[in-house]
Protein backbone atom coordinates (compact mmCIF):
# COMPACT_ATOMS: atom_id res chain seq x y z
CA UNK A 1 0.00 0.00 0.00
CA UNK A 2 1.41 3.37 -1.03
CA UNK A 3 1.22 6.28 1.38
CA UNK A 4 0.30 9.87 0.59
CA UNK A 5 0.98 12.88 2.81
CA UNK A 6 -1.68 15.58 2.37
CA UNK A 7 -0.69 19.07 3.59
CA UNK A 8 -3.52 21.63 3.50
CA UNK A 9 -4.81 24.22 5.98
CA UNK A 10 -8.39 23.59 4.80
CA UNK A 11 -9.83 20.80 6.95
CA UNK A 12 -12.59 20.07 4.42
CA UNK A 13 -10.00 19.46 1.69
CA UNK A 14 -7.94 17.19 3.97
CA UNK A 15 -10.97 15.13 5.04
CA UNK A 16 -12.38 14.91 1.52
CA UNK A 17 -9.09 13.67 0.07
CA UNK A 18 -8.61 11.31 3.00
CA UNK A 19 -11.96 9.59 2.37
CA UNK A 20 -11.55 9.51 -1.41
CA UNK A 21 -7.95 8.24 -1.51
CA UNK A 22 -8.42 5.76 1.33
CA UNK A 23 -11.22 4.29 -0.73
CA UNK A 24 -8.74 3.95 -3.60
CA UNK A 25 -6.39 1.88 -1.46
CA UNK A 26 -3.88 4.51 -0.33
CA UNK A 27 -2.67 5.06 3.23
CA UNK A 28 -3.21 8.72 4.10
CA UNK A 29 -1.31 11.02 6.48
CA UNK A 30 -2.55 14.59 6.93
CA UNK A 31 -1.03 17.85 8.17
CA UNK A 32 -2.73 21.20 8.76
CA UNK A 33 0.20 23.45 7.79
CA UNK A 34 3.58 23.40 6.09
CA UNK A 35 5.65 23.06 9.25
CA UNK A 36 3.59 20.11 10.50
CA UNK A 37 3.77 18.62 7.03
CA UNK A 38 7.58 18.64 7.00
CA UNK A 39 7.60 16.99 10.43
CA UNK A 40 5.23 14.27 9.21
CA UNK A 41 7.33 13.82 6.09
CA UNK A 42 10.37 13.01 8.24
CA UNK A 43 8.45 10.65 10.51
CA UNK A 44 6.22 8.76 8.08
CA UNK A 45 8.37 8.74 4.93
CA UNK A 46 5.43 8.90 2.46
CA UNK A 47 5.63 7.83 -1.18
CA UNK A 48 3.87 10.96 -2.48
CA UNK A 49 3.20 14.44 -1.10
CA UNK A 50 0.20 16.58 -2.00
CA UNK A 51 0.53 20.12 -0.66
CA UNK A 52 -1.53 23.28 -0.83
CA UNK A 53 0.27 26.40 -2.07
CA UNK A 54 -1.00 29.14 0.26
CA UNK A 55 -0.56 28.03 3.90
CA UNK A 56 0.59 29.49 7.23
CA UNK A 57 4.12 28.92 8.61
CA UNK A 58 5.49 27.36 5.42
CA UNK A 59 3.91 27.80 1.98
CA UNK A 60 3.81 25.14 -0.71
CA UNK A 61 6.97 26.39 -2.43
CA UNK A 62 8.92 26.15 0.85
CA UNK A 63 7.52 22.67 1.53
CA UNK A 64 8.49 21.60 -2.00
CA UNK A 65 12.01 22.96 -1.57
CA UNK A 66 12.56 21.17 1.76
CA UNK A 67 11.26 17.84 0.44
CA UNK A 68 13.33 17.95 -2.75
CA UNK A 69 16.44 18.82 -0.73
CA UNK A 70 15.85 15.98 1.73
CA UNK A 71 17.77 13.51 -0.39
CA UNK A 72 14.66 11.47 -1.22
CA UNK A 73 13.16 11.50 -4.70
CA UNK A 74 9.47 12.02 -3.83
CA UNK A 75 6.82 13.25 -6.29
CA UNK A 76 5.26 16.45 -4.93
CA UNK A 77 1.90 17.57 -6.30
CA UNK A 78 0.92 21.20 -5.73
CA UNK A 79 -2.75 22.06 -5.12
CA UNK A 80 -3.81 25.67 -5.46
CA UNK A 81 -6.80 27.91 -6.10
CA UNK A 82 -4.33 30.28 -7.77
CA UNK A 83 -3.99 29.38 -11.45
CA UNK A 84 -1.84 32.35 -12.42
CA UNK A 85 1.01 31.85 -14.82
CA UNK A 86 3.79 32.80 -12.40
CA UNK A 87 2.73 30.32 -9.71
CA UNK A 88 2.47 27.44 -12.15
CA UNK A 89 5.82 28.24 -13.78
CA UNK A 90 7.56 28.62 -10.42
CA UNK A 91 6.16 25.33 -9.09
CA UNK A 92 7.31 23.34 -12.12
CA UNK A 93 10.65 25.17 -12.19
CA UNK A 94 11.28 24.21 -8.54
CA UNK A 95 10.62 20.57 -9.37
CA UNK A 96 6.94 19.88 -8.59
CA UNK A 97 5.63 16.69 -10.18
CA UNK A 98 2.42 18.47 -11.21
CA UNK A 99 0.26 21.51 -10.46
CA UNK A 100 -3.46 20.85 -9.94
CA UNK A 101 -5.88 23.76 -9.74
CA UNK A 102 -8.72 23.98 -7.21
CA UNK A 103 -11.48 23.08 -7.60
CA UNK A 104 -10.32 19.83 -9.19
CA UNK A 105 -12.09 16.71 -10.33
CA UNK A 106 -11.32 13.51 -8.45
CA UNK A 107 -10.70 11.71 -11.74
CA UNK A 108 -8.07 14.23 -12.77
CA UNK A 109 -6.32 14.08 -9.41
CA UNK A 110 -6.31 10.28 -9.27
CA UNK A 111 -4.79 10.15 -12.77
CA UNK A 112 -1.98 12.45 -11.63
CA UNK A 113 -1.44 10.39 -8.46
CA UNK A 114 -1.39 7.06 -10.30
CA UNK A 115 1.15 8.40 -12.77
CA UNK A 116 3.28 9.72 -9.88
CA UNK A 117 3.10 6.29 -8.21
CA UNK A 118 4.30 4.62 -11.43
CA UNK A 119 7.20 7.05 -11.58
CA UNK A 120 8.10 6.35 -7.93
CA UNK A 121 7.94 2.57 -8.46
CA UNK A 122 10.18 2.80 -11.52
CA UNK A 123 12.63 5.04 -9.68
CA UNK A 124 12.81 2.65 -6.71
CA UNK A 125 13.20 -0.33 -9.01
CA UNK A 126 16.12 1.29 -10.80
CA UNK A 127 17.72 2.02 -7.41
CA UNK A 128 17.72 -1.71 -6.74
CA UNK A 129 19.06 -2.60 -10.18
CA UNK A 130 22.78 -2.83 -10.76
CA UNK A 131 23.37 -0.18 -13.39
CA UNK A 132 26.77 -0.34 -15.04
CA UNK A 133 26.30 3.08 -16.66
CA UNK A 134 28.54 5.42 -14.70
CA UNK A 135 28.64 9.19 -14.73
CA UNK A 136 31.89 10.82 -15.68
CA UNK A 137 32.43 14.43 -14.74
CA UNK A 138 34.20 15.61 -17.87
CA UNK A 139 35.27 19.18 -17.24
CA UNK A 140 37.64 19.05 -20.20
CA UNK A 141 36.66 18.45 -23.81
CA UNK A 142 36.36 14.68 -24.21
CA UNK A 143 35.22 12.64 -27.20
CA UNK A 144 32.89 10.09 -25.58
CA UNK A 145 33.10 6.47 -26.68
CA UNK A 146 34.79 3.11 -26.22
CA UNK A 147 33.93 1.49 -29.54
CA UNK A 148 36.67 0.39 -31.90
CA UNK A 149 36.08 3.30 -34.35
CA UNK A 150 36.44 5.80 -31.51
CA UNK A 151 39.55 4.11 -30.14
CA UNK A 152 41.04 4.22 -33.64
CA UNK A 153 40.34 7.98 -33.72
CA UNK A 154 42.15 8.37 -30.38
CA UNK A 155 45.17 6.59 -31.87
CA UNK A 156 45.13 8.89 -34.89
CA UNK A 157 44.97 11.96 -32.66
CA UNK A 158 47.97 10.61 -30.76
CA UNK A 159 49.87 10.25 -34.03
CA UNK A 160 49.17 13.77 -35.26
CA UNK A 161 48.99 16.02 -32.19
CA UNK A 162 52.75 16.18 -31.59
CA UNK A 163 53.38 17.86 -34.97
CA UNK A 164 51.96 20.80 -36.90
CA UNK A 165 50.87 18.73 -39.86
CA UNK A 166 47.62 19.80 -41.57
CA UNK A 167 44.62 17.67 -40.59
CA UNK A 168 41.40 17.06 -42.51
CA UNK A 169 38.43 15.81 -40.44
CA UNK A 170 35.49 14.39 -42.36
CA UNK A 171 32.18 13.08 -41.11
CA UNK A 172 28.47 13.74 -41.19
CA UNK A 173 26.95 16.81 -39.57
CA UNK A 174 26.65 16.41 -35.81
CA UNK A 175 29.37 13.79 -35.35
CA UNK A 176 31.74 16.04 -33.37
CA UNK A 177 34.27 17.41 -35.86
CA UNK A 178 34.86 20.70 -34.03
CA UNK A 179 35.14 18.87 -30.71
CA UNK A 180 37.82 16.62 -32.20
CA UNK A 181 39.68 19.64 -33.58
CA UNK A 182 39.82 21.10 -30.04
CA UNK A 183 41.18 17.79 -28.73
CA UNK A 184 43.90 17.70 -31.40
CA UNK A 185 44.81 21.29 -30.59
CA UNK A 186 44.99 20.80 -26.82
CA UNK A 187 46.74 17.42 -26.84
CA UNK A 188 50.13 18.31 -28.28
CA UNK A 189 52.44 21.04 -29.48
CA UNK A 190 49.69 23.68 -29.78
CA UNK A 191 48.34 23.17 -26.25
CA UNK A 192 47.87 26.48 -24.46
CA UNK A 193 48.16 28.47 -27.67
CA UNK A 194 45.30 30.22 -29.52
CA UNK A 195 42.55 28.13 -31.11
CA UNK A 196 40.62 30.05 -33.77
CA UNK A 197 37.51 28.56 -35.42
CA UNK A 198 36.00 29.84 -38.68
CA UNK A 199 32.64 28.68 -40.04
CA UNK A 200 33.11 28.86 -43.79
CA UNK A 201 29.35 28.70 -44.49
CA UNK A 202 28.41 31.68 -42.34
CA UNK A 203 29.98 34.47 -44.42
CA UNK A 204 29.94 35.74 -47.97
CA UNK A 205 33.06 35.28 -50.09
CA UNK A 206 34.30 38.86 -49.50
CA UNK A 207 33.70 38.75 -45.76
CA UNK A 208 35.22 35.28 -45.44
CA UNK A 209 38.38 36.40 -47.25
CA UNK A 210 38.63 39.38 -44.89
CA UNK A 211 37.90 37.09 -41.92
CA UNK A 212 40.69 34.70 -42.87
CA UNK A 213 43.37 37.12 -44.05
CA UNK A 214 42.33 40.44 -42.50
CA UNK A 215 42.14 43.76 -44.32
CA UNK A 216 43.64 47.22 -44.30
CA UNK A 217 41.73 50.44 -43.80
CA UNK A 218 39.87 51.48 -46.97
CA UNK A 219 40.19 48.08 -48.66
CA UNK A 220 36.42 48.06 -49.27
CA UNK A 221 33.31 49.94 -48.20
CA UNK A 222 33.00 49.68 -44.45
CA UNK A 223 36.69 48.93 -43.83
CA UNK A 224 37.19 51.85 -41.47
CA UNK A 225 40.27 50.44 -39.78
CA UNK A 226 42.90 47.73 -40.16
CA UNK A 227 41.73 44.30 -39.04
CA UNK A 228 43.81 41.20 -38.32
CA UNK A 229 42.64 37.98 -39.95
CA UNK A 230 42.10 34.64 -38.25
CA UNK A 231 45.35 33.20 -39.65
CA UNK A 232 47.30 35.98 -37.97
CA UNK A 233 45.30 35.75 -34.72
CA UNK A 234 45.90 32.00 -34.52
CA UNK A 235 49.65 32.74 -34.27
CA UNK A 236 51.45 29.54 -33.17
CA UNK A 237 48.19 27.80 -32.31
CA UNK A 238 45.56 26.22 -34.55
CA UNK A 239 43.04 27.55 -37.04
CA UNK A 240 39.95 25.39 -37.59
CA UNK A 241 38.26 25.82 -40.99
CA UNK A 242 34.81 24.28 -40.58
CA UNK A 243 32.83 23.19 -43.67
CA UNK A 244 35.77 23.95 -45.95
CA UNK A 245 33.85 22.43 -48.88
CA UNK A 246 31.55 25.46 -49.02
CA UNK A 247 34.15 28.08 -49.94
CA UNK A 248 33.95 29.55 -53.44
CA UNK A 249 36.31 28.58 -56.28
CA UNK A 250 38.04 31.98 -56.15
CA UNK A 251 38.65 31.69 -52.43
CA UNK A 252 39.87 28.11 -52.91
CA UNK A 253 42.62 29.52 -55.16
CA UNK A 254 43.60 32.18 -52.61
CA UNK A 255 43.62 29.68 -49.76
CA UNK A 256 45.72 27.24 -51.80
CA UNK A 257 48.27 29.94 -52.58
CA UNK A 258 48.48 30.92 -48.92
CA UNK A 259 48.99 27.29 -47.82
CA UNK A 260 51.61 26.63 -50.50
CA UNK A 261 53.61 29.78 -49.78
CA UNK A 262 52.88 29.71 -46.03
CA UNK A 263 52.13 33.40 -46.13
CA UNK A 264 49.32 35.76 -47.16
CA UNK A 265 48.46 39.40 -47.70
CA UNK A 266 45.54 41.16 -46.00
CA UNK A 267 42.78 42.31 -48.34
CA UNK A 268 43.98 45.61 -49.85
CA UNK A 269 47.39 45.22 -48.24
CA UNK A 270 50.90 44.76 -49.66
CA UNK A 271 52.85 43.39 -46.68
CA UNK A 272 52.99 39.59 -46.49
CA UNK A 273 52.36 37.86 -43.17
CA UNK A 274 53.70 34.36 -42.46
CA UNK A 275 51.35 31.51 -41.50
CA UNK A 276 52.54 29.89 -38.30
CA UNK A 277 49.35 28.17 -37.21
CA UNK A 278 48.50 24.52 -37.73
CA UNK A 279 45.57 24.07 -40.16
CA UNK A 280 42.67 21.81 -39.20
CA UNK A 281 39.92 21.65 -41.81
CA UNK A 282 36.57 19.85 -41.63
CA UNK A 283 33.75 18.93 -43.96
CA UNK A 284 30.49 17.03 -43.72
CA UNK A 285 30.78 16.22 -47.41
CA UNK A 286 33.09 13.78 -49.13
CA UNK A 287 35.80 16.07 -50.54
CA UNK A 288 37.22 13.35 -52.78
CA UNK A 289 33.87 12.96 -54.52
CA UNK A 290 33.56 16.72 -54.86
CA UNK A 291 36.98 16.76 -56.53
CA UNK A 292 35.83 14.06 -58.95
CA UNK A 293 32.77 16.18 -59.81
CA UNK A 294 34.88 19.29 -60.29
CA UNK A 295 33.33 21.09 -57.31
CA UNK A 296 36.52 21.29 -55.27
CA UNK A 297 40.09 21.88 -56.39
CA UNK A 298 42.19 18.73 -56.46
CA UNK A 299 45.41 20.55 -55.49
CA UNK A 300 43.72 22.17 -52.48
CA UNK A 301 42.27 18.81 -51.45
CA UNK A 302 45.74 17.21 -51.41
CA UNK A 303 47.16 20.20 -49.56
CA UNK A 304 44.49 19.78 -46.84
CA UNK A 305 44.45 15.98 -46.81
CA UNK A 306 47.95 15.52 -45.39
CA UNK A 307 46.53 13.60 -42.42
CA UNK A 308 42.91 12.53 -42.59
CA UNK A 309 40.56 11.50 -39.77
CA UNK A 310 37.08 10.13 -40.45
CA UNK A 311 34.41 10.28 -37.74
CA UNK A 312 31.77 7.59 -38.36
CA UNK A 313 28.07 8.38 -37.91
CA UNK A 314 26.49 7.42 -34.62
CA UNK A 315 24.63 4.61 -36.37
CA UNK A 316 28.00 2.87 -36.89
CA UNK A 317 29.03 3.06 -33.22
CA UNK A 318 25.81 2.37 -31.35
CA UNK A 319 27.66 0.68 -28.52
CA UNK A 320 28.75 4.19 -27.48
CA UNK A 321 25.16 5.40 -27.05
CA UNK A 322 24.79 4.35 -23.36
CA UNK A 323 27.98 6.26 -22.48
CA UNK A 324 26.77 9.29 -24.42
CA UNK A 325 23.38 9.16 -22.69
CA UNK A 326 24.90 9.29 -19.23
CA UNK A 327 27.44 11.98 -20.12
CA UNK A 328 24.79 14.17 -21.77
CA UNK A 329 22.36 13.71 -18.87
CA UNK A 330 25.13 14.83 -16.54
CA UNK A 331 25.62 18.03 -18.53
CA UNK A 332 21.90 18.69 -19.02
CA UNK A 333 21.11 18.17 -15.34
CA UNK A 334 23.78 20.71 -14.42
CA UNK A 335 22.48 23.18 -16.99
CA UNK A 336 18.79 22.83 -16.11
CA UNK A 337 19.25 22.19 -12.37
CA UNK A 338 17.47 18.84 -12.70
CA UNK A 339 18.26 15.38 -11.33
CA UNK A 340 17.26 12.95 -14.09
CA UNK A 341 19.83 10.23 -13.47
CA UNK A 342 17.98 6.94 -13.89
CA UNK A 343 17.56 5.41 -17.33
CA UNK A 344 15.44 2.26 -17.76
CA UNK A 345 16.93 -0.34 -20.04
CA UNK A 346 13.97 -0.19 -22.43
CA UNK A 347 14.76 3.53 -22.92
CA UNK A 348 18.41 2.72 -23.64
CA UNK A 349 17.27 0.05 -26.10
CA UNK A 350 14.93 2.54 -27.79
CA UNK A 351 17.75 5.06 -28.20
CA UNK A 352 20.20 2.41 -29.41
CA UNK A 353 17.77 1.29 -32.12
CA UNK A 354 17.09 4.78 -33.49
CA UNK A 355 18.76 5.73 -36.78
CA UNK A 356 20.18 9.11 -35.51
CA UNK A 357 20.47 10.85 -38.87
CA UNK A 358 21.52 13.96 -36.92
CA UNK A 359 24.14 11.94 -35.04
CA UNK A 360 25.45 12.95 -31.61
CA UNK A 361 23.96 16.43 -31.83
CA UNK A 362 20.48 14.94 -32.41
CA UNK A 363 20.93 12.58 -29.45
CA UNK A 364 21.88 15.49 -27.19
CA UNK A 365 18.90 17.58 -28.30
CA UNK A 366 16.53 14.62 -27.85
CA UNK A 367 17.78 14.08 -24.30
CA UNK A 368 17.58 17.82 -23.57
CA UNK A 369 13.94 17.86 -24.62
CA UNK A 370 13.22 14.68 -22.63
CA UNK A 371 14.78 16.08 -19.44
CA UNK A 372 12.71 19.25 -19.74
CA UNK A 373 9.56 17.10 -19.93
CA UNK A 374 10.59 14.71 -17.14
CA UNK A 375 9.05 15.37 -13.72
CA UNK A 376 10.97 12.87 -11.58
CA UNK A 377 14.48 11.41 -11.64
CA UNK A 378 13.68 8.71 -14.22
CA UNK A 379 14.07 9.30 -17.96
CA UNK A 380 10.70 7.94 -19.08
CA UNK A 381 10.04 6.45 -22.49
CA UNK A 382 7.03 8.68 -23.15
CA UNK A 383 9.26 11.76 -23.00
CA UNK A 384 11.65 10.51 -25.70
CA UNK A 385 10.38 12.28 -28.80
CA UNK A 386 12.10 10.78 -31.83
CA UNK A 387 11.61 12.32 -35.23
CA UNK A 388 12.32 10.79 -38.58
CA UNK A 389 12.57 13.33 -41.37
CA UNK A 390 13.06 12.49 -45.02
CA UNK A 391 14.00 15.29 -47.36
CA UNK A 392 13.41 14.96 -51.07
CA UNK A 393 14.95 17.17 -53.66
CA UNK A 394 13.43 18.08 -57.00
CA UNK A 395 15.09 14.93 -58.32
CA UNK A 396 13.44 12.82 -55.60
CA UNK A 397 16.51 12.03 -53.49
CA UNK A 398 18.92 13.98 -51.34
CA UNK A 399 22.48 13.39 -52.50
CA UNK A 400 25.03 12.57 -49.82
CA UNK A 401 27.43 15.30 -50.91
CA UNK A 402 24.89 18.12 -50.82
CA UNK A 403 25.92 21.17 -48.84
CA UNK A 404 24.05 22.41 -45.79
CA UNK A 405 22.78 25.31 -47.88
CA UNK A 406 21.33 22.94 -50.49
CA UNK A 407 19.62 20.86 -47.82
CA UNK A 408 18.31 23.98 -46.12
CA UNK A 409 16.86 25.22 -49.39
CA UNK A 410 15.08 21.89 -49.94
CA UNK A 411 13.68 21.86 -46.43
CA UNK A 412 12.43 25.46 -46.49
CA UNK A 413 10.90 24.95 -49.96
CA UNK A 414 9.00 21.89 -48.75
CA UNK A 415 7.73 23.75 -45.69
CA UNK A 416 6.74 26.70 -47.88
CA UNK A 417 4.50 24.45 -49.98
CA UNK A 418 3.26 22.41 -47.00
CA UNK A 419 2.06 25.49 -45.13
CA UNK A 420 1.10 27.36 -48.33
CA UNK A 421 3.43 30.24 -47.52
CA UNK A 422 2.24 30.68 -43.92
CA UNK A 423 5.39 32.11 -42.36
CA UNK A 424 4.10 31.84 -38.80
CA UNK A 425 3.96 28.04 -39.05
CA UNK A 426 7.25 27.89 -40.93
CA UNK A 427 9.07 29.93 -38.26
CA UNK A 428 7.63 27.69 -35.56
CA UNK A 429 8.89 24.51 -37.24
CA UNK A 430 12.29 25.95 -38.14
CA UNK A 431 12.80 27.70 -34.80
CA UNK A 432 13.79 31.00 -36.42
CA UNK A 433 12.43 34.56 -36.51
CA UNK A 434 10.36 35.97 -39.38
CA UNK A 435 13.14 38.35 -40.58
CA UNK A 436 15.55 35.39 -40.72
CA UNK A 437 13.00 33.35 -42.68
CA UNK A 438 12.40 36.22 -45.12
CA UNK A 439 16.16 36.49 -45.64
CA UNK A 440 16.44 32.79 -46.45
CA UNK A 441 13.44 32.85 -48.81
CA UNK A 442 15.06 35.73 -50.66
CA UNK A 443 18.47 34.02 -50.64
CA UNK A 444 17.12 30.78 -52.12
CA UNK A 445 14.68 32.51 -54.52
CA UNK A 446 11.78 30.46 -53.15
CA UNK A 447 8.47 31.30 -54.80
Secondary structure, DSSP 8 states (H G I E B T S, - for coil): --EEEEE-S-HHHHHHHHHHHHHTT-EEEEESSHHHHHHHHHHH--SEEEEESS-SSS-HHHHHHHHHTTT---EEEEEES---HHHHHHHHHHT-SEEEESS--HHHHHHHHHHHHHHHHHHHHHHHS----------S------SHHHHHHHHHHHHHTTS---EEEE--TTS-HHHHHHHHHHHSTTTTS-EEEEETTSS-HHHHHHHHHEE-TTSSTT--S-EE-HHHHHTTSEEEEETGGGS-HHHHHHHHHHHHHTEEE-BT--SEEE--SEEEEEESS-HHHHHHTTSS-HHHHHHHTTEEEE---GGG-GGGHHHHHHHHHHHHHHHHT----EE-HHHHHHHHHS--TTHHHHHHHHHHHHHHH--SSEE-GGG----------TTSS--TT--HHHHHHHHHHHHHHHTTT-HHHHHHHHT--HHHHHHHHHHTT--
